[in-house]
């Protein structure tokens, strides 16, 4: 904490500012370098695109239509695209990616879809294969499970231009393409900073589309600060319902009840347990509680063919429960699985838990997520905050809200390079971003408008009273929102909301809202100070011109009335 009136916070801001200037310099250089690159021009005929969208078999949400159009417009501009597409789990990011690939194919370019896990590459390959096969678009997958003979053929086909689309894990990092136009990174929060920089270096002159359900702080930061374009899919598919989320302590009775309830409604269960060595013991425990339960166990040490076989059996309904590591969190789509139990949930990150929760409730059936911890009392503060944020944000589309919570809990890290920095912790996230924005504007010669201030010295009682808004946090939030208002209308809207939430306003609170209106009107009129001595009120303009008015009495309400009357006239 810093004391008001002491210089320590000012010093802190100065030291952060220095560091921010360096970061901003790198950002501006990166953006400038990318601006100069001639990018492949990718466009597609409107009618062909509509015909392709019809093949999906469902109606696009407004968001999807908007961003597909924006992406294609950006790619046809000749400038390079670097876009982050954030949308909650199951909101149709893959469909937007397919439109992008289709547009690239129509313009004669190849596409690469990079994913973090082999499970996800198999699943994406299946979906792309189904959609693209009938259109004559050639598609392949590359990961550690592809035989070396096939691998050679695929690499050859990419270099000669015989292949149009390739899906794969980081095996795609060092390949030669004949005519690459678009690189799409799915679940980009799973890749390390260095890996993402490497992708950028390798494919520096192609369009880049990153997709993420919970944009991690660093890329969220970049998205918020002028080097990436950001699109958010916020509309859920019409059938979807939110996943109900519970944080519970481990209890055999609870586990048994949860599993049986899901089986009774004809569904299946994911049980996530992240220790491979301990998994057989967990399997024994589950069998002891429910001897009739049909369980399949999956983890990374089981061979690919075996995994694929067991997955298909599970999909066909031959098992009730899948006991797996968090390998299932990436993009696996099983509409019949509508309950997930995560063991040792306090040891997972926020993005992981949100992703896991997104594996259930993917059809029109309501999903349930149980985050199980050993003992609620012994949780670390950060784990408590994470689980609480997840439990209270289970509505559809909460991914972006959780990303902000994540930022506040663990700080945003450095924007360029991989050094984590404590600056955000010291000065708070919104101030950090504002200072960064100012630094970027300064370095890229964008005109900054001088922030005007007005000095109000009126002898009236005006504050948000703790009688009306009892909680400190809420009062501070209202002050913060009022301070960023730019029109009297915005002030009145907040006033209406406060009355609606907390009841009638007392005199000081009401007067505070009126004072805020005086402040905004004075700024519009270029007045730099408003003061009073008894009934005499003096208003000084920026050009030092003074106006004097008189109120009917020394009472607070009369002084306010006189000033407002003058400003509105």
C-alpha positions in Angstrom: 0.0 0.0 0.0 1.1 3.6 -0.7 0.2 6.5 1.5 -1.7 9.4 -0.1 0.3 12.6 -0.1 3.6 10.7 -0.1 5.7 10.5 -3.3 6.2 6.7 -3.3 3.4 5.9 -5.7 4.7 8.5 -8.1 8.2 7.0 -8.0 6.7 3.6 -8.6 4.8 4.9 -11.6 8.0 6.5 -13.0 9.9 3.2 -12.8 7.1 1.3 -14.5 6.9 4.0 -17.2 10.6 3.5 -18.0 10.1 -0.3 -18.4 6.9 0.3 -20.4 8.7 2.5 -22.9 11.0 -0.4 -23.7 8.1 -2.8 -24.1 6.2 -0.3 -26.1 9.2 0.3 -28.4 9.4 -3.5 -29.1 5.6 -3.6 -29.8 5.7 -0.7 -32.2 8.7 -2.1 -34.0 7.0 -5.6 -34.3 3.8 -4.0 -35.6 5.7 -1.7 -38.0 7.7 -4.6 -39.4 4.6 -6.6 -40.0 2.9 -3.6 -41.6 5.7 -3.5 -44.3 5.4 -7.2 -45.3 3.4 -7.9 -48.4 0.9 -10.5 -47.4 -0.9 -13.0 -49.6 -4.2 -11.5 -50.8 -7.0 -14.0 -49.9 -10.5 -13.4 -51.0 -13.5 -15.6 -51.9 -16.7 -15.1 -53.9 -19.7 -14.2 -51.7 -22.0 -16.9 -53.2 -19.4 -19.7 -52.9 -18.8 -18.7 -49.2 -22.6 -18.8 -48.5 -22.8 -22.2 -50.2 -19.9 -23.5 -48.1 -21.6 -22.2 -44.9 -24.8 -24.0 -45.8 -22.9 -27.3 -45.7 -22.3 -27.0 -42.0 -25.9 -28.0 -41.3 -26.6 -25.3 -38.7 -27.4 -21.6 -38.6 -24.4 -19.4 -37.9 -24.7 -17.0 -35.0 -24.4 -13.2 -35.8 -21.0 -13.2 -34.3 -19.7 -16.0 -36.5 -21.0 -14.3 -39.7 -19.5 -11.0 -38.7 -16.1 -12.3 -37.9 -15.9 -14.6 -40.9 -16.6 -11.4 -43.1 -14.0 -9.4 -41.1 -11.3 -12.0 -41.4 -11.8 -12.4 -45.1 -11.8 -8.6 -45.6 -8.6 -8.3 -43.6 -6.9 -11.0 -45.5 -7.9 -9.5 -48.9 -6.3 -6.1 -47.9 -2.8 -7.1 -48.7 -1.8 -6.4 -45.1 -0.9 -9.1 -42.7 -3.5 -10.4 -40.3 -2.7 -11.2 -36.7 -6.0 -11.9 -35.0 -7.0 -13.5 -31.8 -10.4 -15.2 -32.0 -11.6 -15.8 -28.5 -14.9 -17.6 -27.9 -16.1 -19.8 -25.2 -15.8 -23.6 -25.5 -18.3 -24.8 -28.1 -19.2 -21.4 -29.5 -18.0 -22.3 -33.0 -14.4 -21.2 -33.4 -13.6 -24.2 -35.5 -16.3 -23.3 -38.0 -14.8 -19.8 -38.4 -11.4 -21.5 -39.0 -12.9 -23.7 -41.7 -14.2 -20.6 -43.5 -10.7 -19.1 -43.3 -9.2 -22.3 -44.8 -11.9 -22.4 -47.5 -11.1 -18.8 -48.5 -7.4 -19.6 -48.7 -8.0 -22.7 -50.9 -10.2 -20.6 -53.2 -7.4 -18.1 -53.6 -4.8 -20.8 -54.3 -3.1 -20.9 -50.9 -2.3 -23.7 -48.5 -3.3 -23.6 -44.8 -1.8 -25.1 -41.6 -3.7 -25.8 -38.4 -1.5 -26.2 -35.4 -2.9 -27.9 -32.3 -1.3 -28.8 -28.9 -2.3 -32.5 -28.6 -2.5 -35.5 -30.8 -6.1 -36.2 -29.6 -7.1 -32.8 -30.9 -5.3 -33.2 -34.2 -7.2 -36.5 -34.7 -10.5 -34.8 -34.0 -9.9 -31.8 -36.1 -8.7 -34.0 -39.0 -11.9 -35.9 -38.8 -14.1 -32.7 -38.9 -12.0 -31.2 -41.8 -12.0 -34.4 -43.7 -15.8 -34.7 -43.5 -16.4 -31.1 -44.7 -13.6 -30.7 -47.3 -13.6 -34.1 -49.0 -16.6 -33.5 -51.1 -15.2 -30.1 -52.2 -12.0 -31.7 -53.5 -9.9 -30.0 -50.8 -7.0 -32.3 -49.9 -6.3 -32.6 -46.2 -3.8 -34.5 -44.1 -2.6 -34.8 -40.5 0.9 -34.8 -39.1 1.7 -35.9 -35.5 3.9 -38.4 -33.7 1.4 -41.2 -34.6 1.9 -40.9 -38.3 4.2 -43.6 -39.7 7.5 -42.2 -41.1 6.6 -43.4 -44.6 3.4 -41.4 -44.6 5.2 -38.5 -43.0 7.7 -38.4 -45.9 4.8 -38.4 -48.4 2.9 -35.7 -46.6 6.0 -33.4 -46.4 6.6 -34.0 -50.1 3.0 -33.2 -51.0 3.1 -29.9 -49.0 6.3 -28.8 -50.7 4.9 -29.6 -54.2 1.5 -28.0 -53.4 -0.5 -31.3 -53.8 -1.9 -30.9 -50.3 -4.1 -28.0 -49.4 -4.5 -28.3 -45.6 -2.5 -29.9 -42.9 -3.5 -30.4 -39.3 -0.9 -31.3 -36.7 1.0 -30.7 -33.5 4.4 -28.9 -33.3 5.7 -31.3 -36.0 4.5 -28.6 -38.4 7.0 -26.1 -37.1 9.8 -26.7 -39.6 8.1 -27.6 -42.9 8.4 -26.2 -46.4 5.1 -25.2 -48.0 4.7 -24.4 -51.7 2.3 -21.6 -51.1 1.3 -21.1 -47.5 -1.4 -18.4 -46.9 -2.8 -19.0 -43.4 -1.6 -20.4 -40.1 -4.2 -21.1 -37.5 -3.2 -21.9 -33.9 -5.9 -23.7 -31.9 -5.9 -23.6 -28.1 -3.1 -21.1 -28.4 -2.8 -20.8 -24.6 -1.3 -24.3 -24.6 1.8 -23.1 -26.5 4.7 -21.5 -24.7 5.7 -17.9 -25.5 8.9 -19.2 -27.2 6.9 -21.6 -29.4 4.5 -18.8 -30.5 7.5 -16.5 -31.3 9.0 -19.4 -33.3 5.8 -19.9 -35.3 5.8 -16.1 -36.1 9.4 -16.3 -37.3 8.9 -19.3 -39.4 5.7 -18.1 -41.0 6.4 -14.3 -40.8 4.7 -13.4 -44.1 1.4 -15.3 -43.8 -1.8 -14.5 -42.0 -2.1 -15.7 -38.4 -5.3 -16.6 -36.7 -5.0 -17.7 -33.0 -8.0 -19.3 -31.3 -8.5 -19.6 -27.6 -11.4 -20.3 -25.2 -9.7 -18.5 -22.4 -7.3 -16.0 -23.9 -4.3 -16.2 -21.6 -3.2 -12.9 -20.0 -0.3 -12.3 -22.3 -2.2 -12.7 -25.6 -5.1 -10.9 -24.0 -2.7 -8.1 -23.3 -1.5 -8.0 -26.8 -5.0 -8.1 -28.1 -5.9 -5.1 -25.9 -2.8 -3.2 -27.0 -2.9 -2.5 -30.8 -0.7 -5.3 -32.1 -3.4 -7.9 -32.6 -7.0 -7.6 -33.8 -9.3 -9.3 -31.3 -12.7 -10.9 -32.1 -14.9 -12.4 -29.5 -17.6 -14.9 -30.1 -20.1 -14.0 -27.4 -23.3 -15.6 -28.7 -23.9 -19.2 -27.6 -25.4 -21.7 -30.1 -29.2 -21.6 -29.6 -29.6 -25.0 -27.9 -26.8 -24.6 -25.3 -27.3 -24.3 -21.6 -24.7 -23.2 -19.0 -22.7 -25.9 -17.2 -23.6 -26.0 -13.5 -20.4 -25.9 -11.5 -19.7 -27.0 -7.9 -16.5 -27.1 -5.8 -16.8 -30.0 -3.3 -14.6 -31.9 -0.9 -13.9 -35.5 -1.8 -16.6 -37.8 -0.5 -17.4 -41.3 -1.8 -21.2 -40.9 -1.3 -21.1 -37.7 -3.5 -19.0 -39.4 -6.3 -21.4 -42.3 -6.3 -24.5 -40.1 -6.4 -23.0 -37.9 -9.2 -22.1 -40.9 -11.4 -25.4 -42.7 -10.9 -27.4 -39.6 -11.6 -25.7 -39.2 -15.0 -26.1 -42.8 -15.9 -29.8 -42.6 -15.0 -30.4 -39.9 -17.6 -28.6 -42.0 -20.2 -25.3 -40.0 -20.2 -21.6 -40.7 -19.7 -19.0 -39.3 -17.3 -15.4 -37.9 -17.6 -13.3 -38.5 -14.5 -10.1 -36.4 -14.6 -7.2 -37.6 -12.5 -3.8 -36.2 -13.3 -1.4 -38.7 -12.0 -0.8 -41.6 -14.4 1.0 -43.7 -11.7 -1.9 -43.3 -9.2 -4.6 -44.0 -11.9 -5.0 -47.8 -11.3 -5.6 -47.1 -7.6 -8.3 -44.6 -8.6 -9.8 -47.2 -10.9 -9.9 -49.6 -8.0 -11.6 -47.0 -5.8 -14.3 -46.4 -8.4 -14.9 -50.1 -8.9 -15.2 -50.6 -5.1 -17.9 -47.9 -4.9 -19.7 -49.1 -8.1 -18.8 -52.7 -9.1 -21.1 -52.6 -12.2 -19.5 -49.5 -13.7 -17.9 -49.8 -17.1 -14.7 -47.8 -17.0 -12.1 -47.1 -19.7 -8.7 -45.7 -18.6 -6.8 -43.3 -21.0 -3.5 -41.5 -20.7 -0.5 -40.5 -22.8 1.4 -43.8 -22.1 -1.3 -45.8 -23.9 -0.5 -46.3 -27.6 -2.2 -44.2 -30.3 -4.1 -47.1 -32.0 -5.3 -48.3 -28.6 -6.4 -44.8 -27.6 -8.2 -44.3 -30.9 -10.0 -47.7 -30.5 -11.1 -47.1 -27.0 -12.3 -43.6 -27.8 -14.5 -44.9 -30.5 -15.9 -47.6 -28.2 -16.6 -44.9 -25.5 -18.3 -42.7 -28.2 -20.5 -45.6 -29.1 -21.6 -45.9 -25.5 -19.8 -49.2 -24.6 -18.4 -47.5 -21.4 -20.1 -45.4 -18.7 -17.0 -43.5 -17.5 -13.7 -42.4 -18.9 -10.9 -42.1 -16.3 -8.3 -39.9 -18.0 -5.6 -37.3 -17.5 -6.3 -33.7 -18.5 -5.5 -34.8 -22.1 -9.3 -34.7 -22.7 -9.4 -30.9 -22.1 -8.4 -29.9 -25.7 -11.4 -29.7 -28.0 -12.6 -33.3 -27.7 -16.3 -33.3 -28.7 -18.6 -35.9 -27.1 -22.2 -34.7 -26.9 -23.3 -37.7 -24.7 -20.8 -36.8 -21.9 -22.6 -34.4 -19.6 -20.9 -34.7 -16.2 -17.3 -34.2 -15.5 -15.5 -34.8 -12.2 -12.0 -33.2 -11.7 -10.0 -34.7 -8.9 -7.4 -32.4 -7.2 -9.0 -29.3 -8.9 -6.8 -26.9 -6.8 -3.7 -28.1 -8.7 -5.1 -27.0 -12.1 -4.9 -23.5 -13.7 -8.0 -21.5 -14.4 -7.8 -21.9 -18.2 -7.4 -25.7 -17.8 -10.5 -26.0 -15.5 -12.6 -23.8 -17.7 -11.6 -25.9 -20.7 -12.4 -29.1 -18.9 -15.8 -27.8 -17.9 -16.4 -27.0 -21.6 -16.1 -30.7 -22.4 -19.7 -31.3 -21.0 -23.1 -29.8 -21.8 -22.2 -29.6 -25.5 -25.6 -30.5 -26.8 -29.0 -29.4 -25.5 -28.6 -31.4 -22.2 -27.5 -29.5 -19.1 -24.0 -30.3 -18.0 -22.5 -30.6 -14.5 -18.9 -30.0 -13.5 -17.6 -31.0 -10.1 -14.2 -29.7 -9.0 -13.1 -31.9 -6.1 -10.5 -30.8 -3.5 -9.1 -32.8 -0.6 -9.8 -30.1 2.0 -11.3 -26.6 1.5 -9.5 -25.3 4.6 -6.0 -26.0 3.4 -6.3 -24.5 -0.1 -3.9 -21.7 -1.0 -5.4 -18.2 -1.4 -4.8 -18.3 -5.2 -6.5 -21.7 -5.5 -9.4 -20.4 -3.5 -9.7 -17.4 -5.8 -9.5 -19.5 -8.9 -12.2 -22.0 -7.8 -14.4 -19.2 -6.6 -14.2 -17.3 -9.9 -15.0 -20.5 -11.8 -17.9 -21.4 -9.5 -19.5 -18.0 -9.8 -18.8 -17.6 -13.5 -20.4 -20.6 -15.1 -22.7 -18.7 -17.5 -22.3 -19.3 -21.2 -19.5 -17.1 -22.6 -17.7 -16.6 -19.3 -14.2 -17.4 -20.7 -13.3 -13.7 -21.3 -14.4 -12.8 -17.7 -12.3 -15.6 -16.3 -9.3 -14.4 -18.4 -9.5 -11.0 -16.5 -9.8 -12.8 -13.2 -6.7 -14.8 -14.1 -4.9 -11.6 -14.9 -5.7 -10.2 -11.5 -4.8 -13.4 -9.6 -1.5 -14.0 -11.3 -0.5 -10.8 -13.1 -0.2 -10.3 -16.8 3.5 -11.0 -17.4 5.6 -9.3 -20.0 4.1 -8.5 -23.4 7.1 -9.1 -25.5 9.5 -12.0 -24.8 9.0 -14.4 -21.9 10.0 -12.4 -18.8 7.2 -12.3 -16.3 7.0 -8.9 -14.6 5.5 -7.7 -11.3 4.6 -4.3 -12.7 0.9 -5.0 -13.0 0.8 -6.2 -9.4 2.4 -2.9 -8.2 0.2 -0.4 -10.0 -2.9 -2.4 -10.9 -4.0 -3.8 -14.3 -6.1 -0.9 -15.7 -3.5 1.7 -14.9 -0.8 -0.5 -16.4 -2.7 -0.9 -19.6 -3.5 2.8 -19.8 0.1 3.8 -19.3 1.2 1.2 -22.0 -1.4 2.6 -24.4 0.0 6.1 -23.8 3.5 4.9 -24.4 2.5 3.2 -27.6 0.7 6.3 -28.8 3.7 8.5 -27.9 6.1 6.3 -29.8 3.9 5.8 -32.9 3.3 9.6 -33.1 -0.4 9.4 -32.6 -1.8 12.7 -31.4 -2.7 12.5 -27.7 -5.5 14.8 -26.6 -4.5 16.8 -23.5 -6.7 15.6 -20.5 -8.5 18.7 -19.2 -9.2 19.0 -15.5 -11.6 21.1 -13.5 -11.0 22.1 -9.9 -14.3 22.2 -7.9 -14.1 23.9 -4.5 -17.7 24.2 -3.3 -18.6 24.1 0.4 -21.1 21.2 0.1 -21.3 17.7 1.5 -21.0 15.3 -1.4 -19.9 11.7 -1.3 -21.3 8.2 -1.8 -22.6 7.4 1.7 -21.9 4.1 3.3 -25.5 4.2 4.5 -26.6 3.8 0.9 -23.8 1.5 -0.4 -22.5 -0.5 2.5 -19.7 -2.4 0.9 -16.4 -0.6 0.3 -15.6 -2.6 -2.8 -19.0 -1.6 -4.4 -18.6 2.1 -3.4 -15.1 2.2 -5.0 -16.4 0.5 -8.1 -19.1 3.2 -8.5 -16.5 6.0 -7.9 -14.3 4.4 -10.6 -17.2 4.2 -13.1 -18.3 7.8 -12.4 -14.8 9.0 -12.9 -14.7 7.7 -16.5 -18.1 9.1 -17.5 -18.0 11.7 -20.4 -21.6 12.9 -20.6 -24.3 13.8 -18.0 -26.5 11.0 -19.4 -23.9 8.4 -18.4 -24.0 9.8 -14.8 -27.8 9.7 -14.7 -27.7 6.1 -15.9 -25.4 5.1 -13.1 -27.6 7.0 -10.6 -30.7 5.1 -11.8 -28.8 1.8 -11.4 -27.7 2.8 -7.8 -31.3 3.6 -6.9 -32.4 0.4 -8.4 -29.8 -1.7 -6.5 -29.6 0.1 -3.2 -32.8 2.1 -2.8 -33.4 5.9 -2.4 -30.3 8.1 -2.2 -29.6 10.2 0.9 -28.6 13.9 0.5 -24.7 13.6 0.3 -25.0 10.8 -2.3 -27.5 12.7 -4.4 -25.3 15.8 -4.2 -22.3 13.8 -5.3 -24.0 12.7 -8.5 -25.0 16.4 -9.1 -21.4 17.4 -8.5 -20.2 14.9 -11.1 -22.7 16.5 -13.6 -21.2 20.0 -12.7 -17.7 18.6 -13.4 -18.6 17.3 -16.9 -20.6 20.4 -17.9 -17.7 22.6 -16.7 -15.2 20.6 -18.8 -17.5 21.0 -21.9 -17.6 24.7 -21.3 -13.8 24.9 -20.8 -14.1 26.1 -17.2 -11.0 25.3 -15.1 -12.3 26.1 -11.6 -15.6 26.5 -9.7 -15.5 27.9 -6.1 -17.8 29.7 -3.7 -17.6 31.9 -0.6 -21.0 31.8 1.1 -23.6 32.7 -1.6 -21.0 34.1 -4.1 -19.9 31.6 -6.7 -16.9 32.2 -9.0 -16.3 30.3 -12.3 -12.9 30.7 -13.9 -12.4 29.8 -17.6 -9.3 28.3 -19.2 -8.5 31.8 -20.7 -8.6 33.2 -17.1 -11.9 35.0 -17.8 -14.1 35.0 -14.6 -17.9 34.9 -14.1 -19.6 35.5 -10.8 -23.1 34.3 -9.8 -25.1 34.4 -6.6 -27.2 31.6 -5.1 -30.4 32.1 -3.2 -28.8 31.0 0.1 -25.7 29.3 1.5 -27.5 25.9 1.6 -25.9 23.1 -0.3 -28.9 22.5 -2.6 -29.2 26.2 -3.5 -25.4 26.4 -4.4 -25.7 23.3 -6.6 -28.9 24.6 -8.2 -27.3 28.0 -9.1 -24.2 26.4 -10.7 -26.2 23.9 -12.7 -28.6 26.6 -13.9 -25.6 28.7 -15.1 -23.9 25.8 -16.8 -27.0 24.6 -18.6 -28.0 28.1 -19.8 
